[in-house]
Amino acid sequence: MNKGFYTIMAAQFFSSLADNALLIAAIALLIQMDAPEWMTPLLKLFFVLSYVLLAAFVGAFSDAFPKGRVMFITNLIKIAGCAIMFFSVHPLIAYAVVGFGAAAYSPAKYGILTELLPPEKLVAANGWIEGLTVASIILGTLLGGALINEHVAAVLLSFDTSLVHIHVNTPTEMALLVITLIYVLAAIFNLRIPDTGARYNNNQATPIKLVMGFVSCIKILWSDKLGQISSAVTTLFWGAGATLQFIVLKWAEHSLGMALDKAAVLQGVVAVGIAIGSIAAAQFVPLKKSLSVMPLGIAMGVVVMTMTLVHSVWFAYPLLIIIGALAGYFVVPMNALLQHRGHVLMSAGKSIAVQNFNENLSILVMLMLYAVMIKMNLNVNVVIVLFGLFVAAAMALVMCWHASNQRKHDSLGLIGEAKH
């Protein structure tokens, strides 16, 4: 890996670190406002809304400029979203602004990998990026939980912020100030990302043409036999992962009796498992063997259901690490395969924008369903079982789909041989 790759990793780490710390701080703000419980998952829903609504445009924007410059501009938008929480803007609206920046940031973040590295290094690169992203999730959730902890907040509030003319009086305001500074650090690394020299001249100028071109890209990716399977798996994973993030918080509260700052640690534990699985996949699963990991998705769904039997933190830790490791090991190769197919079939930025559209549409749907279940006051154990069954069944269907594709391919091959 070259120096530019490590700069990208640093920029991604700090930006993701701030995103995850901000989620915990925003949840704390909702609790402080006495907002209803069903509003908590809407934070993530508002965050990913831009990924879906702007999907047709962010890929073209990412391809129109050097990726480092795009990442810098969009990181500034994240800073703005974080900063407006200081001015009593509702957390849902403010976090939506951060999501707007993240939606435009993502195609550049992943697209530059296909410009910078050869295909044979994509699985390893994805393993490192996902592993580092997971590390940022771990540290970000821990940081968010620490910043809202009354003892840590008291220490931070004891420092004099008058020198920068910012009036910080509450733990959440101090948390927002620290998180804003982390976004600024990410922006500094964005400025150091090298220009790969890749340029794309086929961007359409008008919004209508961009939408039509984007729909065409969706059709291309979902018509490709490898693209459709890898898309289905990653779409399921990210929708399930976003929902599991909130399920763990609620499960920790009801089954383990943990407050938000302590429950945030369990999100970090899942992320440790994902990091382990991601790094292992980068080492042991080559790109051509990517599809062999799909059974682990079914295993993940089954293992998730065993959460209902756990009422001790010491049993919770290893269980959540196992769940995370299964998820990381099967999603990294599928993500690399999807990126490779997208890069072959269309431009880097547009392929990542299509991927983001699919995955975040899944997140929107699954979070809305989760919010409805919370609104209905379903027991958290019922929610966990339904979630686990859905993941296992969906992965089984995708495996059947892939097997059907292979049978059709073999049949066409035999027909072709018979004609000769």
Long-range contacts (C-beta under 8 A, 24 or more apart in sequence): 1-117, 1-121, 1-124, 1-125, 1-128, 2-116, 3-194, 4-116, 4-193, 4-194, 4-196, 5-113, 5-116, 5-117, 5-125, 5-128, 7-189, 7-192, 7-193, 7-194, 8-109, 8-112, 8-113, 8-116, 8-129, 8-193, 9-128, 9-129, 9-132, 10-189, 11-71, 11-75, 11-109, 11-186, 11-189, 11-190, 11-192, 11-193, 12-109, 12-129, 12-132, 12-133, 12-136, 13-132, 13-133, 13-135, 13-136, 13-186, 14-136, 14-182, 14-183, 14-185, 14-186, 14-189, 15-75, 15-78, 15-105, 15-183, 15-186, 16-133, 16-136, 16-137, 16-140, 17-136, 17-139, 17-140, 17-143, 17-182, 17-186, 18-78, 18-82, 18-140, 18-179, 18-180, 18-182, 18-183, 18-186, 19-78, 19-98, 19-102, 19-140, 20-136, 20-137, 20-139, 20-140, 20-141, 20-143, 20-144, 21-140, 21-141, 21-143, 21-144, 21-147, 21-175, 21-178, 21-179, 21-182, 22-82, 22-95, 22-98, 22-144, 22-176, 22-179, 23-47, 23-95, 23-140, 23-141, 23-144, 24-140, 24-141, 24-143, 24-144, 24-145, 24-147, 24-148, 24-260, 24-261, 24-264, 25-85, 25-144, 25-147, 25-148, 25-172, 25-175, 25-176, 25-179, 26-85, 26-91, 26-94, 26-95, 27-249, 27-260, 28-144, 28-148, 28-171, 28-172, 28-175, 28-260, 29-85, 29-91, 29-172, 30-91, 31-260, 32-172, 33-91, 37-374, 38-371, 38-372, 38-374, 38-375, 39-92, 39-371, 40-246, 40-249, 40-374, 41-243, 41-246, 41-367, 41-370, 41-371, 41-374, 42-92, 42-367, 42-371, 43-91, 43-92, 43-95, 44-242, 44-245, 44-246, 44-363, 44-367, 45-363, 45-364, 45-367, 45-368, 45-371, 46-92, 46-93, 46-95, 46-96, 46-99, 47-95, 47-96, 47-98, 47-99, 47-102, 48-99, 48-103, 48-242, 48-360, 48-363, 48-364, 48-367, 49-96, 49-99, 49-364, 50-96, 50-99, 50-100, 50-102, 50-103, 50-104, 51-99, 51-102, 51-103, 51-106, 51-356, 51-357, 51-359, 51-360, 51-363, 52-357, 52-360, 52-361, 52-364, 54-100, 54-103, 54-104, 55-103, 55-214, 55-353, 55-354, 55-356, 55-357, 55-360, 56-207, 56-210, 56-211, 56-213, 56-214, 56-215, 56-353, 57-207, 57-210, 57-214, 58-103, 58-104, 58-106, 58-107, 58-349, 58-353, 58-356, 59-107, 59-214, 59-217, 59-347, 59-349, 59-350, 59-351, 59-352, 59-353, 59-354, 60-203, 60-204, 60-210, 60-213, 60-349, 60-350, 60-353, 61-104, 61-107, 61-349, 62-104, 62-107, 62-108, 62-111, 62-348, 62-349, 62-352, 62-353, 63-107, 63-111, 63-200, 63-203, 63-347, 63-348, 63-349, 63-350, 64-200, 64-203, 66-195, 66-196, 67-108, 67-109, 67-111, 67-112, 67-115, 67-193, 67-196, 68-108, 68-112, 68-190, 68-191, 68-192, 68-193, 68-194, 68-195, 70-104, 70-105, 70-107, 70-108, 71-105, 71-108, 71-109, 71-190, 71-193, 72-187, 72-190, 72-191, 73-104, 74-101, 74-102, 74-104, 74-105, 74-108, 75-101, 75-105, 75-183, 75-186, 75-187, 75-190, 76-101, 76-187, 77-101, 77-104, 78-102, 78-105, 78-183, 79-180, 79-183, 79-184, 79-187, 82-176, 82-179, 82-180, 82-183, 83-176, 83-180, 85-176, 86-173, 86-176, 103-356, 103-360, 106-352, 106-356, 107-348, 107-349, 107-350, 107-352, 107-353, 107-356, 108-349, 110-339, 110-348, 110-352, 110-355, 111-347, 111-348, 111-349, 111-351, 111-352, 112-193, 112-196, 112-348, 113-339, 114-339, 114-340, 114-343, 114-348, 115-196, 115-198, 115-348, 116-196, 119-287, 119-340, 119-343, 120-287, 122-287, 122-336, 122-339, 122-340, 123-281, 123-282, 123-285, 123-286, 123-287, 123-290, 123-332, 123-333, 123-336, 124-282, 125-336, 126-278, 126-282, 126-332, 126-335, 126-336, 126-339, 127-278, 127-279, 127-281, 127-282, 127-283, 127-332, 128-282, 130-274, 130-275, 130-278, 130-328, 130-331, 130-332, 130-335, 131-275, 131-278, 131-279, 131-282, 131-328, 134-271, 134-272, 134-274, 134-275, 134-278, 134-324, 134-328, 135-271, 135-275, 137-267, 137-268, 137-271, 137-274, 138-268, 138-271, 138-272, 138-275, 139-268, 141-264, 141-265, 141-267, 141-268, 141-271, 142-264, 142-265, 142-268, 143-178, 144-175, 144-179, 144-264, 145-260, 145-261, 145-262, 145-263, 145-264, 145-265, 146-261, 147-171, 147-174, 147-175, 147-178, 147-179, 148-172, 148-175, 148-260, 148-261, 149-261, 198-348, 200-347, 200-349, 202-347, 213-350, 214-350, 214-353, 214-354, 214-357, 217-346, 217-350, 217-351, 217-353, 217-354, 218-354, 218-357, 218-358, 220-345, 220-346, 221-341, 221-342, 221-345, 221-346, 221-351, 221-354, 221-355, 224-341, 224-345, 225-405, 225-409, 226-291, 226-337, 226-341, 227-338, 227-341, 227-342, 227-345, 228-401, 229-291, 229-398, 229-401, 229-402, 229-405, 230-290, 230-291, 230-334, 230-335, 230-337, 230-338, 230-341, 231-338, 231-355, 231-358, 232-398, 232-401, 233-294, 233-297, 233-330, 233-331, 233-334, 233-395, 233-398, 234-331, 234-334, 234-335, 234-338, 234-355, 234-358, 234-359, 235-358, 235-359, 235-361, 235-362, 236-297, 236-362, 236-391, 236-394, 236-395, 236-398, 237-297, 237-327, 237-330, 237-331, 237-334, 237-359, 238-359, 238-360, 238-362, 238-363, 239-359, 239-362, 239-363, 239-365, 239-366, 240-366, 240-387, 240-390, 240-391, 241-327, 242-363, 242-366, 242-367, 243-363, 243-366, 243-367, 243-370, 243-387, 244-270, 244-304, 244-323, 244-387, 245-270, 246-367, 246-370, 247-370, 247-380, 247-383, 247-384, 247-387, 248-320, 250-374, 250-380, 250-383, 251-307, 251-380, 251-384, 252-316, 254-380, 255-307, 255-310, 255-311, 255-380, 255-381, 256-311, 256-312, 256-313, 256-316, 258-313, 266-316, 266-320, 269-316, 269-317, 269-320, 269-321, 269-324, 270-320, 270-321, 270-323, 270-324, 271-324, 272-321, 272-324, 273-320, 273-321, 273-322, 273-323, 273-324, 273-325, 273-326, 273-327, 273-328, 274-324, 274-325, 274-327, 274-328, 275-324, 275-328, 276-321, 276-324, 276-325, 276-328, 277-324, 277-325, 277-326, 277-327, 277-328, 277-329, 277-330, 277-332, 278-328, 278-329, 278-331, 278-332, 279-328, 280-325, 280-328, 280-329, 281-328, 281-329, 281-330, 281-332, 281-333, 282-332, 285-329, 285-332, 285-333, 287-333, 287-336, 287-337, 287-340, 289-333, 290-333, 290-334, 290-336, 290-337, 291-334, 291-337, 291-402, 293-329, 293-330, 293-333, 293-334, 294-330, 294-334, 294-395, 294-398, 294-399, 294-402, 295-395, 295-399, 296-326, 296-329, 296-330, 297-326, 297-330, 297-391, 297-392, 297-394, 297-395, 297-398, 298-391, 298-392, 298-395, 298-396, 298-399, 299-326, 300-326, 300-327, 300-330, 300-391, 300-392, 300-395, 301-387, 301-388, 301-389, 301-390, 301-391, 301-392, 301-393, 301-394, 301-395, 302-388, 302-392, 303-388, 304-384, 304-387, 304-388, 304-391, 305-384, 305-385, 305-388, 305-389, 307-384, 308-381, 308-384, 308-385
